[in-house]
Every structure is written in structure tokens, then in C-alpha cells.
Amino acid sequence: MANKRHVGYIGEEKARLYLEQRGFQIVSQNVYTPYGEIDLIGRKHQMLYFIEVKYRRSERYGTLRESITPLKLNRMKKSAHYFLSLQDDFTPFRISFFGIFEDKHILTFDFVEDVFA
């Protein structure tokens, strides 16, 4: 059985490929901040996307969207602000969610561009 970090990496790679095929440029991956890790940072049309990736093969612990708790959303927002505070210019941004569910080797993708919209 694969460890949690390896499974997370597989999910992030699947999300990266999916997003790149849809015009996103992935500018960074696995960025650590004092508030947590940012899985992917992408850019499309002058907008920066801070993307949380979840990859699951069962709903034993709830649905993919249920994994984005208010605490997780708060950490994502703080991590995005921290990352942006280190940049030289203001960039409009969105905090996004990318869920991947695998059932019998069939992948279902769920991309929410702005979780606060």
C-alpha cells in the first residue's frame, strides 16, 4: 500500500496535467508556509490560483468537498496571503479546490476555481 505522501503526489500530478491541458501554467508545487502547504500554484489570464488537491479512492472519511473544512479554508487563505506578501507586486488571486475521485480505475475530476465565490 502506498504511503499518504506518495498518494498525494500522484493526485497533484494528475491535477497538474489536467490544469495544464486547460491553459493553466503551474508556477509552483508543494509550497510550505507557516500556515500550511499550498499544493499547486497556477496562473491563467493574469490570475493566480492557490489550489488544494484531494485525491481519494473511497468516501469512507466523507466526500472530497467535505474535506475542505472552515479551518482548512482559513489556512489556505492565510497561506495565500503569506505567499503574496513575499512578492513584489499585487496579483489578483483565487483560492481553488481540485478533487480527484478514483473508482475502479475511473477518475472523476472536480475543480472549483474560487471556493469563496
C-alpha angles and dihedrals in degrees: 000000000000119000122248095255092052092048089049090052091051090052092048091051092050090049092047092053092046092051095044090053087057097052102271120137110213105218099177143004133202097009113181121213131171087262099049144288125311106213098201135001113199137176130212128162094351091307122119118217123202103201129198111201124204122183120187140168097194140024092228089123096036135278123313093254091049088061089070098082126180088257091053091047091052092050091048091052092048091047091051092049091047092051092047092049088064092055126091098227139035115262124185110238147183132205109228141186127215117190125188121190120188121198120170090342092306113123124212117193125206116185120181108187096196118021091188096054 
